[in-house]
Amino acid sequence: MVTREIDRSAVKAPGRAWLLALGAWAVPGLGHLAQRKWARGLLLGGVVWVMFFTGLALGGHLFRISGNDQGFSALLQLLPMSANFGAGLLYIFCWLTNTGFVEQAQRVTYEYGNTFLLVAGLLNYLAMLDAFDIAAGRKP
């Protein structure tokens, strides 16, 4: 039987890693840029920003739970809303200004827009985790 010893310093993440992860969620690309990973930050952050604004331009719909949703309908809104929320302050700004929450199903491109908005948020979650792992010393 092979026993494996765990390096405790690699398991526990420093507070700086958590702070960078929060910044990476709030502003796409910021977590990498703060760690001087210029190419990765500009690429990942830029793609999230471009996808988000392209999704809005295509007539995409941002999801949220409203007072009108009840029961199973509210539950169905939770998953796409959590994906959209991954875009960080972009989503919060749209929520405060009520931008992108109007259903535009009459537009031919609205489904593409929805997909762009969802993928932008999900990609930002991945970028946030990548910035966290770099700051925690788990990856170069």
Backbone bond lengths (Angstrom), bond angles and torsions (degrees), N, CA, C in turn:
res aa  C-N    CA-C-N  psi(-1)  N-CA   C-N-CA  omega(-1)  CA-C   N-CA-C  phi
1 M - - - 1.447 - - 1.523 108.43 -
2 V 1.314 115.38 129.47 1.458 121.13 -178.69 1.524 108.65 -97.85
3 T 1.321 115.32 125.94 1.464 118.95 175.55 1.515 108.14 -103.40
4 R 1.299 114.40 142.91 1.454 120.46 -178.67 1.512 109.23 -116.32
5 E 1.300 115.86 128.23 1.446 120.66 179.20 1.525 108.81 -89.38
6 I 1.317 116.36 134.66 1.452 121.53 -178.22 1.519 109.23 -96.69
7 D 1.307 116.08 129.96 1.457 121.62 175.65 1.530 107.70 -78.25
8 R 1.326 116.73 107.95 1.468 121.45 -175.74 1.526 112.77 -64.68
9 S 1.325 118.82 -27.24 1.459 120.31 179.85 1.528 111.20 -68.30
10 A 1.332 116.84 -28.66 1.463 119.97 178.73 1.522 111.73 -80.69
11 V 1.329 118.01 -22.22 1.453 121.44 -177.70 1.528 111.02 -79.56
12 K 1.307 116.67 -43.27 1.463 120.75 -176.74 1.529 110.03 -85.86
13 A 1.319 115.97 121.71 1.461 120.81 -178.81 1.524 109.77 -88.11
14 P 1.329 117.22 138.75 1.461 119.57 177.79 1.529 111.69 -71.07
15 G 1.332 115.33 160.59 1.462 120.34 -179.85 1.516 112.90 -59.74
16 R 1.336 116.39 -31.44 1.466 120.84 178.40 1.530 110.58 -60.67
17 A 1.319 117.36 -37.06 1.467 120.69 179.83 1.526 110.50 -64.18
18 W 1.324 116.74 -41.08 1.469 120.39 179.26 1.525 110.72 -66.43
19 L 1.330 116.60 -39.65 1.455 120.47 178.74 1.526 111.38 -65.64
20 L 1.331 116.75 -42.34 1.458 120.34 177.59 1.530 111.47 -65.59
21 A 1.317 116.89 -35.98 1.470 120.02 177.60 1.524 110.52 -65.03
22 L 1.320 116.63 -40.57 1.466 120.07 177.63 1.528 110.61 -64.13
23 G 1.327 116.69 -42.53 1.460 120.37 176.74 1.514 112.18 -64.72
24 A 1.330 116.39 -37.10 1.464 120.88 178.75 1.523 111.01 -66.57
25 W 1.332 117.46 -34.86 1.458 119.87 176.01 1.528 110.13 -70.22
26 A 1.329 116.78 -44.98 1.461 120.92 -174.35 1.524 112.28 -64.19
27 V 1.319 116.38 -47.79 1.467 121.08 -178.85 1.524 107.40 -125.05
28 P 1.319 117.78 106.55 1.469 119.91 -178.07 1.530 112.48 -53.02
29 G 1.331 115.08 126.11 1.453 122.05 179.61 1.516 114.10 97.34
30 L 1.321 118.17 -17.98 1.468 121.81 -175.28 1.522 112.82 -64.73
31 G 1.309 118.23 -37.17 1.461 121.43 -178.90 1.514 112.74 -61.45
32 H 1.315 116.11 -39.12 1.466 119.90 178.67 1.525 110.99 -77.53
33 L 1.321 116.69 -40.47 1.461 119.81 179.94 1.521 111.05 -63.01
34 A 1.337 117.84 -36.96 1.460 121.24 178.90 1.526 111.49 -66.68
35 Q 1.325 116.71 -22.50 1.467 120.98 178.25 1.527 112.25 -98.92
36 R 1.321 115.72 11.08 1.466 123.33 179.05 1.533 112.89 61.95
37 K 1.293 115.68 32.02 1.469 122.42 171.31 1.522 105.92 -97.49
38 W 1.344 114.82 72.24 1.457 121.80 -169.24 1.525 112.99 -59.69
39 A 1.305 117.61 -51.45 1.466 120.34 -176.12 1.522 111.04 -63.15
40 R 1.319 116.45 -46.28 1.471 120.48 -178.66 1.528 110.65 -65.05
41 G 1.326 116.67 -41.69 1.464 120.60 -179.93 1.513 112.69 -65.21
42 L 1.329 116.22 -44.93 1.463 119.80 179.49 1.529 111.45 -67.60
43 L 1.330 116.06 -38.79 1.461 119.35 -179.64 1.527 111.33 -68.31
44 L 1.328 116.80 -55.56 1.468 119.73 -177.61 1.529 111.74 -66.02
45 G 1.322 115.72 -47.93 1.463 119.06 179.67 1.513 111.64 -62.89
46 G 1.334 116.62 -43.80 1.462 120.35 -179.91 1.510 112.65 -62.02
47 V 1.315 116.34 -40.77 1.472 119.85 179.50 1.526 110.53 -64.65
48 V 1.335 117.33 -41.16 1.473 120.05 179.17 1.531 110.16 -63.36
49 W 1.332 116.62 -47.37 1.471 120.18 179.95 1.527 110.99 -60.56
50 V 1.332 117.03 -47.47 1.467 120.89 -178.07 1.523 110.50 -63.88
51 M 1.328 117.52 -43.46 1.465 120.12 -179.97 1.530 111.05 -64.19
52 F 1.327 116.82 -39.77 1.463 120.35 -178.99 1.529 110.53 -63.39
53 F 1.327 116.80 -50.64 1.459 119.22 -177.97 1.527 112.38 -71.62
54 T 1.325 117.42 -30.31 1.459 119.97 174.03 1.523 109.97 -65.70
55 G 1.329 116.91 -41.55 1.461 120.97 177.46 1.517 112.15 -60.00
56 L 1.336 116.59 -42.47 1.465 119.21 177.21 1.524 111.07 -65.84
57 A 1.341 116.81 -40.93 1.464 120.70 -179.54 1.528 111.91 -65.14
58 L 1.321 116.93 -30.81 1.468 120.92 179.34 1.529 112.28 -81.33
59 G 1.317 116.91 0.34 1.466 120.09 178.75 1.506 113.30 89.74
60 G 1.325 117.08 20.96 1.456 120.81 179.23 1.512 112.47 -64.62
61 H 1.302 115.02 157.19 1.462 122.79 -176.14 1.527 109.36 -113.60
62 L 1.322 116.39 123.82 1.464 120.85 172.83 1.524 108.08 -82.91
63 F 1.299 116.70 142.26 1.456 121.59 -176.46 1.527 110.62 -100.35
64 R 1.317 115.70 147.44 1.458 123.16 173.32 1.521 108.24 -156.01
65 I 1.302 114.92 160.76 1.466 119.76 175.64 1.515 106.92 -92.10
66 S 1.304 116.38 122.70 1.464 120.44 179.97 1.521 109.42 -110.34
67 G 1.284 115.31 171.70 1.462 120.75 179.36 1.512 112.83 -66.34
68 N 1.326 117.05 -19.38 1.467 121.00 -179.32 1.517 112.18 -77.74
69 D 1.334 116.76 -23.25 1.462 120.51 -178.73 1.521 109.65 -81.24
70 Q 1.321 114.94 130.46 1.455 119.36 179.91 1.519 109.64 -134.37
71 G 1.316 115.54 148.21 1.454 121.33 175.17 1.508 113.58 60.51
72 F 1.324 115.20 -128.20 1.458 121.57 -175.51 1.528 112.06 -64.96
73 S 1.329 117.23 -31.82 1.459 121.32 179.17 1.528 110.75 -62.38
74 A 1.323 117.24 -40.92 1.472 120.91 177.85 1.523 110.13 -66.99
75 L 1.312 116.69 -38.15 1.459 121.06 179.15 1.530 111.29 -64.53
76 L 1.331 116.74 -37.67 1.460 120.81 178.37 1.529 112.19 -66.38
77 Q 1.313 117.53 -27.57 1.462 121.69 178.84 1.523 112.29 -78.45
78 L 1.317 117.68 -18.75 1.456 122.19 -173.34 1.528 113.12 -66.10
79 L 1.322 118.42 -43.81 1.461 120.55 -178.22 1.530 113.17 -66.16
80 P 1.338 119.36 -51.41 1.465 116.70 178.04 1.528 112.46 -66.64
81 M 1.334 117.64 -30.56 1.456 119.77 177.23 1.523 110.70 -64.90
82 S 1.321 117.82 -40.62 1.459 120.10 179.23 1.525 110.80 -68.62
83 A 1.318 118.27 -30.78 1.468 120.71 174.63 1.522 110.14 -68.73
84 N 1.328 117.73 -45.33 1.463 120.83 177.20 1.522 111.70 -62.46
85 F 1.321 117.01 -37.94 1.465 122.22 -178.90 1.528 111.92 -62.33
86 G 1.315 116.63 -21.25 1.456 121.29 177.94 1.515 113.16 -62.83
87 A 1.312 118.46 -18.48 1.466 121.59 178.93 1.524 112.11 -74.29
88 G 1.322 117.34 -3.87 1.457 121.57 173.56 1.518 113.72 72.75
89 L 1.332 115.09 -131.37 1.458 120.45 -176.32 1.532 112.75 -66.31
90 L 1.324 117.28 -21.50 1.463 119.62 174.09 1.530 109.84 -60.76
91 Y 1.320 116.64 -45.23 1.469 121.31 178.47 1.526 110.59 -66.73
92 I 1.315 116.50 -44.82 1.469 120.41 -177.93 1.527 110.73 -63.26
93 F 1.347 117.07 -41.17 1.461 119.86 176.79 1.528 110.65 -61.10
94 C 1.320 117.02 -44.31 1.466 120.65 178.23 1.519 111.13 -63.30
95 W 1.329 117.13 -37.14 1.455 120.97 178.64 1.532 110.74 -66.20
96 L 1.335 116.83 -42.14 1.466 120.29 -179.86 1.523 112.28 -68.12
97 T 1.321 117.03 -33.54 1.463 120.90 -178.80 1.531 112.73 -97.10
98 N 1.319 116.75 1.43 1.468 123.63 -178.78 1.532 111.71 55.67
99 T 1.320 114.97 42.17 1.463 121.90 179.16 1.520 109.53 -100.31
100 G 1.305 117.87 129.35 1.447 121.94 174.95 1.520 115.34 87.25
101 F 1.313 117.99 2.81 1.458 120.26 -178.65 1.536 112.71 -97.46
102 V 1.323 116.61 -4.30 1.460 120.84 178.06 1.527 108.31 -84.39
103 E 1.303 115.78 128.89 1.467 121.08 179.26 1.521 109.46 -68.29
104 Q 1.340 116.83 126.09 1.461 121.76 -179.94 1.529 109.97 -120.02
105 A 1.303 115.80 49.51 1.472 120.77 -175.93 1.520 112.85 -65.08
106 Q 1.324 117.89 -16.46 1.463 119.62 179.08 1.525 111.61 -73.91
107 R 1.328 117.94 -17.99 1.465 120.82 178.17 1.523 109.61 -78.49
108 V 1.306 115.18 141.75 1.465 120.95 -177.90 1.530 110.79 -64.88
109 T 1.318 117.76 -31.35 1.463 121.89 -172.29 1.529 114.26 -97.21
110 Y 1.329 118.43 8.22 1.461 118.90 -172.81 1.534 113.24 -63.28
111 E 1.329 118.08 -34.16 1.469 119.54 179.26 1.518 111.30 -68.12
112 Y 1.336 116.96 -37.04 1.460 120.01 174.19 1.526 109.80 -63.59
113 G 1.309 116.03 -41.42 1.458 120.42 177.98 1.513 112.20 -61.42
114 N 1.328 117.07 -43.94 1.464 120.92 176.45 1.523 110.82 -58.11
115 T 1.320 115.86 -44.70 1.468 120.78 -178.55 1.519 110.84 -64.32
116 F 1.317 117.63 -43.62 1.465 121.03 178.44 1.528 110.60 -60.05
117 L 1.334 117.20 -43.19 1.463 120.66 -178.91 1.527 111.58 -66.44
118 L 1.314 116.85 -41.76 1.466 119.92 179.21 1.527 111.29 -65.96
119 V 1.326 116.81 -45.39 1.463 120.58 -178.22 1.528 110.84 -67.28
120 A 1.331 117.98 -34.43 1.471 120.25 177.58 1.522 110.63 -60.03
121 G 1.321 117.24 -44.89 1.461 120.49 179.11 1.519 112.34 -66.77
122 L 1.322 117.08 -42.77 1.464 120.42 -179.98 1.527 111.58 -66.60
123 L 1.334 116.67 -39.25 1.458 120.02 177.10 1.522 110.89 -64.54
124 N 1.319 117.08 -36.27 1.463 119.03 178.69 1.527 111.06 -67.27
125 Y 1.333 117.79 -34.06 1.471 119.25 173.57 1.529 110.63 -60.03
126 L 1.332 116.46 -43.37 1.466 119.95 179.03 1.528 111.36 -65.18
127 A 1.326 117.01 -40.88 1.462 120.92 177.93 1.528 110.47 -64.40
128 M 1.316 116.54 -37.83 1.467 121.39 177.68 1.530 110.19 -62.75
129 L 1.323 117.60 -45.01 1.459 120.90 178.78 1.523 111.55 -65.25
130 D 1.326 116.88 -36.00 1.455 121.16 177.41 1.527 110.37 -64.74
131 A 1.326 117.32 -45.12 1.470 120.88 178.16 1.528 110.56 -62.81
132 F 1.331 116.81 -38.18 1.462 120.83 177.87 1.527 110.85 -63.26
133 D 1.328 116.59 -46.35 1.465 120.41 -179.32 1.523 112.08 -63.52
134 I 1.307 117.40 -37.75 1.464 120.55 177.50 1.531 110.01 -65.31
135 A 1.342 116.59 -46.07 1.458 120.52 -179.25 1.528 112.05 -66.11
136 A 1.327 117.80 -31.16 1.454 122.02 -179.67 1.525 111.72 -81.52
137 G 1.331 117.28 -5.54 1.453 121.18 179.30 1.510 114.02 81.30
138 R 1.308 117.65 16.85 1.460 121.18 -179.08 1.522 112.78 -87.34
139 K 1.329 115.59 -12.66 1.464 119.59 -177.82 1.528 108.08 -154.60
140 P 1.327 116.81 149.65 1.480 119.43 -177.39 1.520 113.30 -74.98
